[in-house]
Amino acid sequence: MRPQSASLGQAPYRTLLTPRRAPCGARSFAATTSIPLRGHSNRPVLSVSQPVTCFQQQRWITLKHIQRMKDGEKEWAGFAKEIKAGNRKNFAQHLEERGLIHDVVGERDLLHKVFTEKRAGIYVGIDPTAPSMHVGHMLPFMVLAWGYVWGLPVTFLLGGATSRVGDPSGRLKGRDAVHSSIRKANMASMHMQLKKLGSSIEQYGRRHGHERKPMWKRALTNNNTWWNSMPFLEVLRDLGAFMRLGPMLGRDTVKTRLSQGDGMSFAEFSYPLLQAWDWWTLFQKGTQIQVGGADQYGNILFGMEAVKSISRNTADEQLRNPLESEIDRPIGFTTPLLVAPSGEKFGKSAGNAVWLDKDLTSTFELYQFFVRTPDDVVERYLKLFTFIPLPEIATIMEEQNKDPSKRVAQHKLAHEFVELVHGKVEADAVAMQHRQLFRPRSSTAEPTPLPKSSAPSSGHPQSPTAGFQTPQSGNPYAPQTNWANMGDIKVTLPESLVFNQPFNKILWSAGLVSSKSEGHRVIINNGAKVGSRPGDSGPMSDQLSFTPIRPWEADKTKEFVLNGNLLMLKLGKWKLKAVHIVTDDEFRAQGLTAPGWETESIEPAEPTEPTKSE
């Protein structure tokens, strides 16, 4: 079957072969190969009716994209000359000035050398063991944020596969089993959160003077992509055969669990191998550096040695590389651990997480969290969590020290962080709300109105329920949904609004369209998708995969329901709903409502006897 691709218009194109067979080691984008040109008879044609295949496909990219990447490499080469001449800081120096490097896994001098001589790729991984990230997760992602605006290739790795095992680091007992539908909903939620964060970083960087350049490159990858198709025998052959049990049993995490905890399962014991294979997979694509929280030092160290071992010993001769040059070897570092004033680690396990999901921690609560930052750490947090230049931070602290009671630095920190995570409109609105709530009681001034939404005006009245429209809906007046206003992906619906219901009605009930007729138009125009196995062959597996919704019969809906209570729906780029299905009685008992519920739940009125006319 031909590899599929969306149309590229009239631009010439080339194929970028999958890096699975390319030489390994940290290398530049220029290692791509060629090239059937436009007009060649084997150009792929996109057809919605064709089943989606599971194998890793070729990517079709334009010559214009190739040229942009070459321009980016050329610009980076100029930066490298400036760094070597001492006229520009390398990336490691920049991070150290802001306090973002805690421990280097390897040699610190080598890290500086790599960032001086190479445009090395960086990645941070996170397992979706909760429905949202929290503030403590943001420190490693701040490294990716800075790396992105510096022109380094960065990868946000979502651990869809590794979340099924769970990282045992820092835990005295194993994680509780999680229902597969909850795990998949968490994975979808965090995928959208990371996608939103990537777009937000770009806009936030632009406000701080970092204009987008051709070399800027970021990727969001789920490790299910390779684990769902990787024979574990291959992992044992290339990795397991060269890892000795002695060092693995000697890791602090293992010794602590065996001596003080409730023991350790083989699955948890194998977690570092899974994480190491993730790094090896990314390493083949030029991702040389792993970044993690302070509690990830052991996993990064194990992974670094494992990647070097696999590279030297893999049975695949095309991938084998002795890595004789030290600047081609994997290396990593950790960021500081964010702790509460009591010294306790922030996080879900400690029960004190400050979530980045607005439904779990409101923007006001998030803002207030940073406003309460102690005076002795606020300067450090400004360096860690914002793009504010260091001289400007020094100026802010001078003003702060004149009258600490005004908490100038804390308010600046709170506004910047909310803007980074939720956008400037949200940050301005919550800052205004906070000022109105806490303004002096003696003030007689009229409250300042909250900032209005930044949605572009169309000059036409908008439907009050049209917040989730798509171009395929045929509604030209609906506001566009983007990363800043995408809303929560979680929604609860009763069984009667899902089972044996057509998809256009389900889209309406889930809040994705403003009417059933609009849902029908979206479906006809291939604008809606449902979580599914490839080729609409049933509920989706652990990999986030979707298939276009067709005008199916209502009884087909149940084929896409995961574990009897989860349905994944998607419209466009930023509209995703994880529909949690409950019984009608439970829905009613919770006092919930949804479009269509009122008509479904109305009971027939008691008949009345006709009155006699006088």
Secondary structure as UniProt FT lines:
FT   TURN            9..10
FT   STRAND          13..16
FT   HELIX           19..21
FT   HELIX           29..31
FT   TURN            38..39
FT   TURN            41..42
FT   TURN            48..49
FT   STRAND          59..62
FT   HELIX           63..84
FT   TURN            85..86
FT   HELIX           91..97
FT   TURN            98..99
FT   STRAND          103..105
FT   HELIX           108..117
FT   STRAND          121..126
FT   HELIX           135..137
FT   HELIX           138..149
FT   TURN            150..151
FT   STRAND          154..158
FT   TURN            160..161
FT   HELIX           162..164
FT   TURN            169..170
FT   HELIX           180..207
FT   TURN            208..209
FT   TURN            214..215
FT   STRAND          218..222
FT   HELIX           224..227
FT   TURN            228..229
FT   HELIX           232..238
FT   HELIX           240..242
FT   HELIX           245..249
FT   HELIX           252..260
FT   HELIX           266..269
FT   HELIX           271..283
FT   TURN            284..286
FT   STRAND          287..293
FT   HELIX           294..296
FT   HELIX           297..313
FT   TURN            317..319
FT   HELIX           326..328
FT   STRAND          331..335
FT   TURN            341..342
FT   TURN            348..351
FT   TURN            358..360
FT   HELIX           363..371
FT   TURN            375..377
FT   HELIX           378..385
FT   HELIX           390..402
FT   HELIX           404..406
FT   HELIX           408..422
FT   HELIX           424..438
FT   TURN            441..442
FT   TURN            464..465
FT   TURN            467..468
FT   HELIX           471..473
FT   TURN            476..477
FT   TURN            483..484
FT   STRAND          490..494
FT   HELIX           495..497
FT   TURN            498..500
FT   HELIX           503..509
FT   TURN            510..511
FT   HELIX           516..524
FT   TURN            525..526
FT   STRAND          528..531
FT   TURN            534..536
FT   STRAND          546..548
FT   HELIX           554..560
FT   TURN            563..565
FT   STRAND          566..571
FT   TURN            572..574
FT   STRAND          575..582
FT   HELIX           584..589
FT   TURN            590..591
FT   TURN            595..596
FT   HELIX           597..601
//
